[in-house]
Amino acid sequence: MADAGGRNPIPVIDMQDFPGESAKLIKACEEWGCFRIVNFQGALPESLMLEMKGVMGSLLELPTDIKLRNRDVIAGSGYMAPSPINPLYEALGLYDMASTQTVDDFCSNLEATPHQRDIITRYAEAVHELIMDMGCKIGEGLGLRDVPFKNWPCQFRINKYPFTPEIIGSDGLRTHTDNEFLTIVQDDELFGGLEVTRKSGEFVAIEPCPGALLVNFGDIATVWSNGRFYNVKHRVVCKQEGIRISIATFLLGPKEAMVEAPPELVTPENLRLFVPFRFEDFRKTRFYKHMNAGEALDLFRVES
C-alpha cells in the first residue's frame, strides 16, 4: 500500500487500527525496515508538530556560540556543525527527552523563550508517548508478553540541510544505518530528499507526506529481533534549493542491560545470531571503526 498521496511505495500503518494492523506492521519491519504511520494525532497533534518545526527553525538560526552550548551527553547527542564528511548538515540534539531536567537544560542552554520552552516540552512528552506506544505494538505483533522499551532512553535531533542550487544532486547526509532501535521522523512537508534502500540495494525516494510520520529501524532492532527486522540504509539527497528541516526521535537501547533477543525469538529453528552486548559499546565500535552502514553488526555475530 502506498502512502496517502500515492507517491511513496512504503507501507502505511494506521495507529488506530490495532490489532488489525499487527501482521502488516511486523511484515513492514521485516521487509522494508521502515513505514509511514497515520492517525497518531491523539498523541501528537499536527498543530504541535508545526509549532515545533517553527521553534526548531528559529533555534538553528542562533549564533554558533549559543548552539555550541548544546553539548554531547553521549557521542552525537548535542550540536553537530557542518563537517567535511557531511558539509550540508547541521543539527541540535536532546538526549533522554523523557527527563524533565534534560529538557529544561536544553531550553536554558539555547536561551529558549517561555513560549518556545512550552512547545519543546509538550512535543517531547507527546512524541515519547508515541514512540512507547509503537514499541508496545511491535511487541504485541511478535506475540511478546512484555517489552523492555519503557526503560530505554530516547533522544531527538533537529536536522537542517541548507540546500543551494549548485549542490543539487549532492548528498546532504551520506548513506548510513541508524545505530539505535527505531527512529520516528517528522520530515519536511515541502522538501523531499530522503531515500531508503531495499534489501536488493535499490534506492527508493521517500516523498513528503503531510499528516504522516516515518518510522525506520536501526542496527539494534536487527539484534533485538534476532535478525528479523531490517536495519534500513538511508541517505538525504539535495533535490531542490531551500532549507530542509526534519525532527528525528530515536529509541536508543538499554542504558545498563544487555542488548539481546528475547527468549521467545530464539528457538532451535532460529538460533541466536548475535552475542549479548552493551549499547554504548556498540555505539563506540561503530564510531571508532567508522562502520556507519550496518557493518559493525558482523563483529557481534555468534560464531558458527
C-alpha positions as CSV (number, residue, x, y, z in Angstrom):
1,M,0.0,0.0,0.0
2,A,1.3,3.4,-0.9
3,D,1.1,6.5,1.3
4,A,-1.9,8.8,1.5
5,G,-0.7,10.8,-1.5
6,G,0.2,7.7,-3.6
7,R,3.7,8.8,-4.1
8,N,5.6,6.5,-1.8
9,P,5.8,2.7,-2.1
10,I,6.5,2.1,1.6
11,P,3.8,0.6,3.8
12,V,1.4,2.8,5.8
13,I,0.3,1.7,9.3
14,D,-2.9,3.1,10.8
15,M,-2.2,3.6,14.5
16,Q,-5.9,3.4,15.3
17,D,-6.5,0.0,13.7
18,F,-4.8,-2.4,16.1
19,P,-4.6,-5.4,16.5
20,G,-5.9,-5.3,12.8
21,E,-2.6,-3.8,11.6
22,S,-0.3,-6.1,13.7
23,A,0.7,-8.5,10.9
24,K,1.2,-5.7,8.4
25,L,3.4,-3.9,10.9
26,I,5.7,-6.9,11.5
27,K,5.9,-7.5,7.8
28,A,6.9,-3.9,7.2
29,C,9.6,-4.2,9.9
30,E,11.0,-7.4,8.2
31,E,10.8,-6.5,4.5
32,W,11.2,-2.7,4.4
33,G,12.7,-1.7,7.8
34,C,10.6,1.5,7.5
35,F,6.9,2.6,7.1
36,R,4.6,5.6,7.4
37,I,2.2,5.9,10.3
38,V,-1.1,7.8,10.2
39,N,-3.9,8.6,12.7
40,F,-1.4,9.2,15.6
41,Q,-2.7,12.7,16.3
42,G,-4.3,11.7,19.6
43,A,-0.8,11.5,21.0
44,L,1.0,14.1,18.7
45,P,-1.3,16.8,17.3
46,E,-0.4,18.1,13.9
47,S,-0.6,21.7,15.2
48,L,2.1,20.9,17.8
49,M,4.3,19.4,15.0
50,L,4.0,22.6,13.0
51,E,4.8,24.7,16.1
52,M,7.8,22.6,16.9
53,K,9.2,22.9,13.4
54,G,8.9,26.7,13.7
55,V,10.7,26.7,17.1
56,M,13.5,24.5,15.8
57,G,14.0,26.6,12.7
58,S,14.5,29.6,15.0
59,L,16.9,27.8,17.3
60,L,19.0,26.6,14.4
61,E,19.4,30.3,13.3
62,L,21.0,31.2,16.7
63,P,24.7,32.3,16.7
64,T,27.1,29.4,16.7
65,D,28.5,30.2,20.2
66,I,25.0,29.7,21.6
67,K,24.4,26.5,19.6
68,L,27.7,25.1,20.9
69,R,26.2,25.1,24.4
70,N,24.1,22.1,23.3
71,R,26.9,19.7,24.3
72,D,27.0,15.9,23.9
73,V,25.8,13.7,26.8
74,I,26.8,10.7,24.7
75,A,28.6,11.0,21.4
76,G,26.5,12.7,18.7
77,S,23.7,13.8,21.1
78,G,24.4,17.5,21.1
79,Y,25.1,20.2,18.5
80,M,26.6,18.9,15.2
81,A,28.1,21.6,13.0
82,P,28.7,21.0,9.2
83,S,31.7,18.8,8.8
84,P,34.0,17.6,6.0
85,I,32.0,14.3,5.9
86,N,28.6,16.0,6.0
87,P,29.1,19.6,4.9
88,L,25.5,20.2,4.2
89,Y,24.2,19.1,7.5
90,E,23.7,20.8,10.9
91,A,21.8,19.5,14.0
92,L,20.8,20.2,17.5
93,G,20.1,17.3,19.9
94,L,18.5,16.4,23.2
95,Y,19.4,13.1,25.0
96,D,16.9,11.4,27.3
97,M,13.9,13.5,26.3
98,A,11.7,11.8,28.9
99,S,13.7,13.6,31.6
100,T,12.1,17.0,32.6
101,Q,15.5,18.2,33.8
102,T,17.3,17.5,30.5
103,V,14.5,19.2,28.5
104,D,14.9,22.2,30.8
105,D,18.6,22.2,30.4
106,F,18.3,22.0,26.6
107,C,16.0,25.0,26.6
108,S,18.1,27.1,29.0
109,N,21.3,26.4,27.1
110,L,19.8,27.7,23.9
111,E,18.1,30.7,25.7
112,A,14.6,29.5,24.6
113,T,11.7,31.9,25.3
114,P,8.9,30.7,27.7
115,H,6.7,30.1,24.6
116,Q,9.4,28.0,22.9
117,R,10.1,26.1,26.1
118,D,6.4,25.2,26.4
119,I,6.3,23.9,22.8
120,I,9.5,21.9,23.2
121,T,8.3,20.4,26.5
122,R,4.9,19.4,25.1
123,Y,6.5,17.9,21.9
124,A,9.0,15.9,23.9
125,E,6.2,14.4,26.1
126,A,3.9,13.7,23.1
127,V,6.5,12.0,20.8
128,H,7.8,10.0,23.8
129,E,4.3,8.7,24.4
130,L,4.0,7.8,20.7
131,I,7.4,6.0,20.5
132,M,6.5,3.9,23.6
133,D,3.1,3.0,22.0
134,M,4.9,1.9,18.8
135,G,7.3,-0.2,20.9
136,C,4.3,-1.9,22.6
137,K,2.6,-2.6,19.3
138,I,5.8,-4.2,17.9
139,G,6.0,-6.4,20.9
140,E,2.3,-7.4,20.6
141,G,2.8,-8.2,16.9
142,L,5.6,-10.6,17.8
143,G,3.5,-12.2,20.5
144,L,5.6,-11.0,23.4
145,R,4.0,-10.5,26.8
146,D,6.4,-7.7,27.8
147,V,8.9,-5.4,26.1
148,P,11.8,-3.5,27.8
149,F,11.5,-0.3,25.9
150,K,10.0,1.9,28.6
151,N,13.4,1.8,30.3
152,W,15.3,2.7,27.2
153,P,16.3,6.4,26.7
154,C,15.1,8.4,23.8
155,Q,16.8,11.2,22.0
156,F,15.6,13.7,19.5
157,R,17.6,15.6,16.9
158,I,16.7,18.5,14.8
159,N,18.3,18.4,11.3
160,K,18.9,21.3,9.0
161,Y,20.0,21.0,5.4
162,P,20.8,24.4,3.7
163,F,20.5,23.3,0.1
164,T,21.6,25.7,-2.7
165,P,21.3,25.4,-6.5
166,E,25.0,24.5,-7.1
167,I,24.8,21.4,-4.8
168,I,21.7,19.8,-6.3
169,G,22.4,16.1,-6.7
170,S,24.8,16.0,-3.8
171,D,24.3,14.1,-0.6
172,G,23.2,16.1,2.4
173,L,23.7,13.1,4.6
174,R,25.7,10.1,3.5
175,T,24.3,6.6,3.3
176,H,24.1,5.0,6.8
177,T,22.0,2.9,9.1
178,D,20.9,4.3,12.5
179,N,22.7,2.7,15.4
180,E,19.7,2.5,17.7
181,F,16.4,0.5,17.7
182,L,14.0,2.8,15.9
183,T,13.5,6.3,14.7
184,I,10.3,8.4,14.3
185,V,10.9,11.2,11.8
186,Q,8.8,14.3,11.3
187,D,10.2,15.1,7.8
188,D,10.0,18.3,5.9
189,E,6.5,18.7,4.4
190,L,7.8,20.6,1.5
191,F,11.3,19.4,0.7
192,G,12.0,15.7,-0.2
193,G,15.4,14.1,-0.5
194,L,15.2,11.2,1.9
195,E,16.0,7.9,0.2
196,V,15.9,4.3,1.7
197,T,17.4,1.1,0.3
198,R,15.6,-2.1,-0.3
199,K,17.4,-5.3,0.6
200,S,18.4,-5.5,-3.1
201,G,20.4,-2.3,-2.7
202,E,18.0,-0.2,-4.8
203,F,17.4,3.3,-3.5
204,V,13.7,4.4,-3.1
205,A,12.8,8.0,-2.8
206,I,10.5,8.9,0.2
207,E,8.5,11.9,-0.8
208,P,6.9,14.3,1.7
209,C,3.6,13.2,3.1
210,P,2.0,15.9,5.3
211,G,0.0,14.4,8.2
212,A,2.1,11.3,8.4
213,L,5.3,10.3,10.2
214,L,8.1,8.0,9.0
215,V,9.4,5.1,11.2
216,N,12.7,3.4,10.4
217,F,14.7,0.7,12.1
218,G,18.4,0.7,13.1
219,D,21.0,-1.9,14.0
220,I,19.8,-2.6,17.5
221,A,16.4,-3.6,16.0
222,T,18.1,-6.3,13.9
223,V,19.9,-7.7,17.0
224,W,16.8,-7.5,19.3
225,S,14.6,-9.2,16.7
226,N,17.2,-12.0,16.2
227,G,17.7,-10.9,12.6
228,R,14.1,-10.5,11.6
229,F,13.9,-6.7,11.4
230,Y,15.7,-4.9,8.6
231,N,18.1,-2.1,9.6
232,V,17.4,0.1,6.6
233,K,20.2,2.1,5.0
234,H,19.2,5.7,4.0
235,R,20.6,9.0,2.9
236,V,19.4,12.6,2.2
237,V,20.0,14.0,-1.3
238,C,19.7,17.6,-2.3
239,K,17.0,17.8,-4.9
240,Q,15.9,21.4,-4.8
241,E,17.1,24.7,-3.4
242,G,15.8,25.6,0.1
243,I,16.2,24.9,3.8
244,R,15.1,21.4,4.7
245,I,14.3,20.7,8.4
246,S,13.4,17.4,9.9
247,I,12.9,16.2,13.5
248,A,14.0,12.7,14.4
249,T,13.2,10.9,17.6
250,F,15.3,7.9,18.5
251,L,14.5,5.0,20.8
252,L,18.1,4.1,21.6
253,G,19.0,1.0,23.6
254,P,19.2,-0.1,27.2
255,K,21.4,2.0,29.5
256,E,22.6,-0.8,31.6
257,A,21.1,-4.1,30.4
258,M,22.5,-6.1,27.6
259,V,21.2,-5.8,24.0
260,E,19.9,-9.3,23.1
261,A,16.9,-11.0,21.5
262,P,14.1,-12.0,23.9
263,P,14.0,-15.8,24.6
264,E,10.7,-16.1,22.7
265,L,12.5,-15.1,19.5
266,V,15.3,-17.7,19.9
267,T,14.3,-21.3,19.0
268,P,16.0,-24.5,17.8
269,E,15.0,-23.4,14.3
270,N,16.1,-19.8,14.8
271,L,19.3,-19.9,16.8
272,R,20.7,-16.7,18.5
273,L,22.5,-14.7,15.8
274,F,24.3,-12.1,18.0
275,V,26.1,-12.2,21.3
276,P,24.7,-10.0,24.0
277,F,26.5,-6.6,24.3
278,R,26.0,-3.2,25.8
279,F,24.6,-0.5,23.6
280,E,27.3,2.0,24.4
281,D,30.0,-0.5,23.5
282,F,28.3,-0.9,20.1
283,R,28.0,2.8,19.6
284,K,31.7,3.2,20.3
285,T,32.6,0.4,17.9
286,R,30.7,2.0,15.1
287,F,32.2,5.4,15.8
288,Y,35.8,4.4,16.2
289,K,35.9,1.9,13.4
290,H,33.9,4.2,11.0
291,M,31.3,1.5,10.4
292,N,28.2,3.6,9.8
293,A,26.2,1.4,7.4
294,G,25.5,-1.7,9.5
295,E,28.9,-3.4,9.1
296,A,29.5,-3.3,12.8
297,L,26.9,-6.0,13.4
298,D,29.2,-8.6,11.9
299,L,31.6,-8.0,14.8
300,F,28.9,-9.2,17.3
301,R,27.6,-12.2,15.4
302,V,27.7,-15.6,17.2
303,E,30.4,-17.7,15.7
304,S,29.1,-20.7,13.9
